[in-house]
Amino acid sequence: MQILIVIVIIVVLLAFLLSLWPFILGFIGIYIIHRIIRNIRKNRYFNSEEFIQHTSKIEATVIEYNEISEYINNIPKNNQFIPTNNAKDHSHLVTFENTSNHKYVRDRNEKSINTGNIYSTSLQVVRKASEEPIKYLCKYFDIKATQNNLDQLQEIGNDISRMENTIENLQLRQKEIEDNLNPPKFILKHYHKELMSKIGVNIPPIELKYAQYIFEYVSAGGNSSQKSVIDFNGPTIEATSEYIVEKIKYKNSAKGQRALMTRSLRTVIKERDDYTCQMCTAAVKDQNLLLLEIDHIIPVSKGGMSTLDNLQTLCWKCNRTKSNKIL
C-alpha cells in the first residue's frame, strides 16, 4: 500500500513538472534573448564614438592610476611584529568571542599548539586580554620595552599607513575615472572588469590584511572555548608604541619621540605644509587626488626622529625618489 502511494505521488509530480515545461522553456528562451541583446548593446557602446572620446579625455588620469597601481606593489607588506597608561582605554581594539559548544556531541574543540600568533592559555588570561589588550599583547607575545622594538613598530605603522593611504587613493581615482566616463549603468553592473580593461586601467590584486594575535582558551574536555583576537592594525600599533614608551619612560626623551609617529601627527604635518609636496610643490588644491606621504628628512635608519622639524610632506613620486637618502 505504501509503495503504491509513493508511486502515485511520483506520477503526480512528474505530470506537474511536464505541465510546467513550456513555461520553463519560455523563461530560458527569454533569458538567452536578454543576454544576447545586452551583449549587443555592450559591443555597440564600446565601439561608439562617445566611448572613444571619453577614453581619450581620461588617458592622463588612467596613466597616473596605473603608476600608483605599480607603486603599491613596492610598498613592503610589513604587518607583523617579530619579537627580538591606562591599558583598559584600548579595549575597543580587541574582539572577544565566546565560542563554546553547548550540548555538542563530541568532535570537541581542540586546543591549538602555541604558534607565533596564537597563545593557548587560561580562561582568566583570555578575559583579561579582552580588557587590557595592549598590556597582554606585549606580555605574552614578547614585545619587550626596547628601542629596537619601538623602531620596528614605527616601521610597521608607516608601511601600513602608506598601504591604507594608497589603496584609498586608488579607490577614489577609480571612482573619478568611472564618473568622468559615465558609462550606462548596465555596463558598470555587468561588465565592470571588461570596462576597466578597455580603458587600460590595471587594478592591482591588493588586499590589506592585518596580522592577528589570538588568546585562546579550550577546556580540558573540549566542550568550552573562548578567545580574544587583536587585529594588529594602525590604532593597535600606535597604542602599543605609546604603551612601550610609557613603560621605559622615554616619552620625554629624544629617543622616545622616534616611535611616536601617529595618524594625527601625519595630518598635522600635511596641514602645516598646506597639503603640498615640499620637493616638487605639487599641491592638493591643484590635484585633488594627489597622493601625499610623510617623510623623515633625516631617515629613522640614520637616527632621524618623528619630530615636527624632521618631518615633511612629499608626493608619492618624490618620496619614492628620496627613499632613505638625506637630500
C-alpha positions in Angstrom: 0.0 0.0 0.0 2.8 2.4 0.9 4.7 1.6 -2.3 1.5 2.4 -4.3 1.1 5.7 -2.5 4.8 6.6 -3.3 4.3 5.7 -7.0 1.1 7.8 -7.2 3.0 10.8 -5.7 5.8 10.4 -8.1 3.5 10.2 -11.1 1.6 13.3 -9.9 4.9 15.3 -9.5 6.1 14.2 -13.0 2.8 15.3 -14.5 3.0 18.7 -12.7 6.6 19.2 -14.0 5.6 18.3 -17.5 2.8 20.8 -17.4 5.3 23.5 -16.4 7.8 22.5 -19.1 6.5 25.1 -21.7 6.9 27.9 -19.1 10.4 26.7 -18.2 11.4 26.7 -21.8 9.9 30.1 -22.3 11.8 31.5 -19.3 15.1 30.0 -20.6 14.4 31.5 -24.0 13.7 34.9 -22.7 16.9 34.9 -20.6 19.0 33.9 -23.6 17.5 36.6 -25.7 18.1 39.1 -22.9 21.7 38.1 -22.7 22.2 38.4 -26.5 20.6 41.9 -26.6 22.7 43.0 -23.6 25.8 41.8 -25.3 24.9 43.6 -28.5 24.3 46.8 -26.5 27.7 46.3 -24.8 29.6 45.9 -28.0 27.8 48.9 -29.5 28.8 51.1 -26.5 32.5 50.0 -26.6 32.7 50.7 -30.3 30.8 54.1 -30.1 32.4 57.4 -30.8 31.3 58.6 -27.4 33.3 55.9 -25.6 36.4 56.5 -27.7 36.2 60.3 -27.0 35.8 59.8 -23.2 38.6 57.3 -23.1 40.9 59.8 -24.8 39.9 62.5 -22.3 40.8 60.4 -19.3 44.0 59.0 -20.7 46.3 61.1 -18.4 44.2 60.0 -15.3 44.4 56.4 -16.3 48.2 56.6 -16.7 48.7 58.1 -13.2 46.3 55.5 -11.8 48.5 52.7 -13.3 51.7 54.3 -12.0 50.3 54.3 -8.4 49.0 50.8 -9.0 52.5 49.7 -9.8 53.9 51.7 -6.8 51.7 49.9 -4.3 53.3 46.7 -5.2 56.6 48.1 -4.0 55.3 49.1 -0.5 56.6 46.5 2.0 53.9 44.1 3.2 55.3 44.5 6.7 52.3 43.8 9.0 53.6 41.6 11.8 55.8 42.2 14.8 58.8 39.9 15.0 59.9 39.7 18.7 63.6 40.5 19.3 48.7 54.1 30.7 45.8 53.1 31.0 45.6 49.9 29.1 41.8 49.5 29.5 41.3 52.5 27.3 42.3 50.3 24.4 39.7 47.6 25.0 37.9 48.7 21.8 40.8 47.3 19.8 40.0 43.7 20.6 37.2 41.3 19.7 36.1 39.0 22.5 34.2 35.9 21.4 32.5 33.1 23.3 32.9 30.0 21.1 31.5 27.4 23.5 29.7 24.4 22.0 26.9 23.5 24.4 25.2 20.1 24.2 27.7 19.2 21.5 28.2 15.6 20.7 31.9 15.0 20.5 34.2 16.2 17.8 35.3 18.5 20.5 37.1 21.8 20.4 40.8 21.2 20.0 43.4 23.3 21.7 45.9 25.0 19.4 49.5 24.4 19.9 51.1 27.7 20.7 52.3 29.3 17.5 53.7 32.8 16.7 50.2 34.4 16.7 48.1 32.0 18.9 48.6 31.7 22.6 46.7 28.9 24.4 46.1 29.9 27.9 43.7 30.0 30.9 40.2 31.5 30.7 41.2 34.3 33.1 44.0 35.4 30.8 41.7 35.4 27.7 39.2 37.6 29.6 41.9 39.9 30.9 43.3 40.2 27.4 39.9 41.5 26.2 40.0 44.2 28.9 43.7 45.2 28.6 44.7 44.1 25.1 47.9 46.1 24.7 49.3 45.1 28.1 48.7 41.4 27.4 49.8 41.6 23.8 53.2 42.9 24.9 53.5 40.5 27.8 52.6 37.2 26.1 53.8 37.9 22.6 57.3 39.1 23.7 57.0 42.8 22.6 59.6 44.0 25.1 60.2 47.6 26.0 63.3 48.2 23.9 64.4 50.9 21.4 64.7 48.2 18.7 61.1 47.2 19.2 60.0 50.8 19.1 61.7 51.3 15.8 60.2 48.1 14.4 56.7 49.2 15.5 57.2 52.6 13.8 58.3 50.9 10.6 55.3 48.6 10.6 53.0 51.5 11.3 54.5 53.6 8.5 54.1 50.7 6.0 50.5 50.0 7.0 49.7 53.7 6.8 51.2 54.0 3.3 49.3 51.0 2.2 46.0 52.2 3.5 46.6 55.7 2.1 47.5 54.3 -1.3 44.6 51.9 -1.5 42.1 54.7 -0.6 43.7 56.9 -3.2 43.3 54.3 -5.9 39.7 53.7 -5.0 39.0 57.5 -5.3 40.8 57.6 -8.6 38.8 54.7 -9.9 35.6 56.4 -8.9 36.7 59.6 -10.6 37.5 57.6 -13.8 34.1 56.0 -13.8 32.3 59.3 -13.1 34.2 61.1 -15.9 33.5 58.2 -18.3 29.8 58.0 -17.2 29.0 54.6 -18.8 25.5 53.1 -18.9 24.5 51.5 -15.6 24.3 48.0 -17.1 28.0 48.3 -18.2 29.1 49.1 -14.6 26.9 46.3 -13.2 27.7 43.5 -15.6 30.9 44.5 -17.5 32.9 46.4 -15.0 36.0 44.3 -15.4 35.9 44.5 -19.2 35.3 48.3 -19.0 38.5 48.7 -16.9 40.4 46.6 -19.3 39.1 48.6 -22.4 40.3 51.9 -21.0 43.6 50.4 -19.8 43.1 50.5 -16.0 45.3 47.9 -14.3 43.5 47.2 -11.0 46.1 45.7 -8.6 45.1 42.5 -6.8 45.8 44.1 -3.4 44.0 43.1 -0.2 45.2 44.7 3.0 45.4 42.0 5.7 46.3 42.8 9.3 48.1 40.2 11.4 46.0 38.9 14.3 47.2 37.9 17.8 44.9 35.4 19.5 44.5 34.4 23.1 42.7 31.1 23.2 41.1 29.0 26.0 39.9 25.5 25.5 38.5 23.5 28.4 40.1 20.1 29.3 37.1 18.2 27.9 36.9 20.3 24.8 33.3 21.4 25.2 34.1 25.1 26.1 36.3 27.5 24.2 36.8 31.3 24.3 39.2 33.6 22.6 40.3 37.2 22.3 41.5 38.5 19.0 43.7 41.6 18.5 44.0 43.0 15.0 47.5 44.4 14.5 46.3 47.5 12.6 47.2 51.2 12.8 45.4 52.0 16.0 46.8 48.9 17.8 50.3 49.7 16.7 50.1 53.3 17.9 48.6 52.2 21.2 51.4 49.6 21.6 54.1 52.2 20.8 52.7 54.6 23.4 52.4 51.8 26.0 56.1 50.8 25.5 57.2 54.5 25.6 55.5 54.9 28.9 56.9 51.7 30.2 60.5 52.6 29.5 60.0 56.2 30.4 61.1 57.5 27.1 58.1 59.8 26.5 60.1 63.0 27.3 63.3 61.9 25.7 64.6 62.3 22.2 64.8 58.6 21.6 61.2 58.1 22.6 60.0 60.6 20.1 61.3 58.4 17.4 58.5 55.9 17.9 55.6 58.3 18.3 54.5 58.7 14.6 50.7 58.7 14.7 47.9 59.3 12.3 47.1 62.6 14.0 50.7 63.7 13.6 50.7 62.8 9.9 47.6 65.0 9.5 49.3 67.9 11.4 52.3 67.8 9.1 50.1 67.8 5.9 48.1 70.7 7.2 51.3 72.6 8.2 52.7 72.1 4.7 49.3 73.1 3.1 48.9 69.7 1.5 51.8 70.5 -0.8 54.9 68.4 -1.7 57.9 70.1 -0.3 60.1 69.0 -3.2 58.1 69.4 -6.4 55.4 71.8 -5.0 52.6 69.7 -6.4 49.5 70.5 -4.2 46.1 69.0 -3.5 44.5 72.4 -4.4 45.7 71.8 -8.0 45.4 68.0 -8.0 42.5 66.9 -5.7 43.6 63.3 -5.7 47.3 63.9 -5.2 48.8 61.0 -3.1 50.8 62.6 -0.3 53.1 60.8 2.3 55.0 61.9 5.3 58.8 61.7 5.1 61.6 61.8 7.7 64.1 64.4 6.4 66.8 62.5 8.3 65.6 58.9 7.9 64.9 56.8 11.1 67.6 54.4 9.9 70.1 57.2 10.2 69.0 58.5 13.6 66.1 60.7 12.5 63.2 61.3 14.8 59.5 61.8 14.4 59.6 65.4 15.4 58.0 68.4 13.7 61.3 69.8 12.4 62.3 66.4 10.9 59.0 65.6 9.1 57.8 66.9 5.7 55.1 66.3 3.2 56.1 64.7 -0.1 54.1 63.4 -3.0 54.5 59.6 -3.6 56.8 60.2 -6.6 59.2 62.4 -4.7 59.1 60.1 -1.6 59.9 57.1 -3.8 62.9 59.0 -5.4 64.2 60.2 -2.0 63.8 56.9 -0.3 66.1 56.8 2.8 68.6 59.3 1.5 69.4 62.7 3.1 69.0 65.4 0.5 
